[in-house]
């Protein structure tokens, strides 16, 4: 685990030094929230759970948990997805 942490820190420093986006170098998720109605997630790995009140998405580094009302996945591709509805909370779970 310690080696993974050191490797991650090295990649982060490399990305900063090379002025490269961290999402490209680290494969980190990019989450864009627009008000309380829309969330776009890039660089996700899979959908774990999908109901109208809870959507759980796996990313490389963590799991995202969106809670709300009338949630639905508008679209998804291999790289990104768009979730709409009344979003009450977004959690990052390790």
C-alpha positions as CSV (number, residue, x, y, z in Angstrom):
1,X,0.0,0.0,0.0
2,X,2.8,2.4,0.9
3,X,4.4,1.8,-2.5
4,X,1.1,2.6,-4.2
5,X,0.9,5.9,-2.2
6,X,4.4,6.8,-3.2
7,X,3.7,6.0,-6.9
8,X,0.6,8.2,-6.8
9,X,2.5,11.1,-5.2
10,X,5.2,10.7,-7.9
11,X,2.6,10.8,-10.7
12,X,0.9,13.8,-9.1
13,X,4.3,15.7,-8.9
14,X,5.1,14.7,-12.5
15,X,1.7,16.0,-13.7
16,X,2.2,19.3,-12.0
17,X,5.8,19.7,-13.3
18,X,4.8,18.9,-16.8
19,X,1.7,21.1,-16.6
20,X,-0.5,18.1,-17.6
21,X,-4.0,17.6,-16.3
22,X,-4.2,15.2,-13.3
23,X,-7.2,13.4,-14.7
24,X,-5.1,12.4,-17.7
25,X,-2.0,11.3,-15.8
26,X,-3.7,9.8,-12.7
27,X,-6.9,8.6,-14.3
28,X,-8.8,10.6,-11.7
29,X,-12.5,11.1,-12.0
30,X,-13.7,14.5,-13.1
31,X,-17.0,15.5,-11.5
32,X,-18.9,18.5,-12.8
33,X,-22.0,19.6,-10.8
34,X,-24.4,22.1,-12.3
35,X,-26.7,23.4,-9.5
36,X,-28.7,20.6,-7.8
37,X,-30.1,19.2,-11.1
38,X,-27.1,17.7,-13.0
39,X,-23.9,15.9,-12.5
40,X,-21.4,14.8,-15.2
41,X,-18.8,12.2,-14.3
42,X,-15.8,11.5,-16.5
43,X,-13.2,8.6,-16.1
44,X,-15.6,6.3,-14.2
45,X,-15.2,2.5,-14.2
46,X,-18.7,1.2,-13.7
47,X,-22.2,1.7,-12.2
48,X,-22.6,-0.2,-9.0
49,X,-26.1,0.7,-8.0
50,X,-28.8,2.6,-9.8
51,X,-32.2,3.6,-8.3
52,X,-34.2,6.8,-8.4
53,X,-32.9,7.9,-5.0
54,X,-29.3,6.5,-5.1
55,X,-26.7,6.0,-7.8
56,X,-23.3,4.5,-6.9
57,X,-20.4,4.8,-9.4
58,X,-17.0,3.2,-9.1
59,X,-14.0,5.4,-10.2
60,X,-10.3,4.5,-10.1
61,X,-9.7,5.9,-6.7
62,X,-13.0,5.8,-4.9
63,X,-16.7,5.2,-5.1
64,X,-19.1,8.1,-5.7
65,X,-22.5,8.0,-4.0
66,X,-25.2,10.4,-5.3
67,X,-28.4,10.7,-3.3
68,X,-31.5,12.6,-4.4
69,X,-34.9,12.3,-5.9
70,X,-36.0,11.2,-9.4
71,X,-32.4,10.4,-10.3
72,X,-31.7,9.0,-13.7
73,X,-28.8,8.5,-15.9
74,X,-29.4,10.6,-19.0
75,X,-26.6,8.9,-21.0
76,X,-23.4,7.1,-20.5
77,X,-20.4,6.2,-22.7
78,X,-17.2,4.4,-21.9
79,X,-15.7,7.7,-20.6
80,X,-18.5,9.8,-19.2
81,X,-22.1,9.9,-17.9
82,X,-24.7,12.5,-17.1
83,X,-27.0,12.1,-14.1
84,X,-30.1,14.4,-13.7
85,X,-32.7,14.8,-11.0
86,X,-32.9,16.5,-7.7
87,X,-29.4,15.9,-6.2
88,X,-29.3,16.2,-2.4
89,X,-25.8,14.9,-1.7
90,X,-22.6,13.6,-3.3
91,X,-20.1,11.5,-1.3
92,X,-16.7,10.3,-2.1
93,X,-16.2,6.9,-0.4
94,X,-12.8,5.2,-0.1
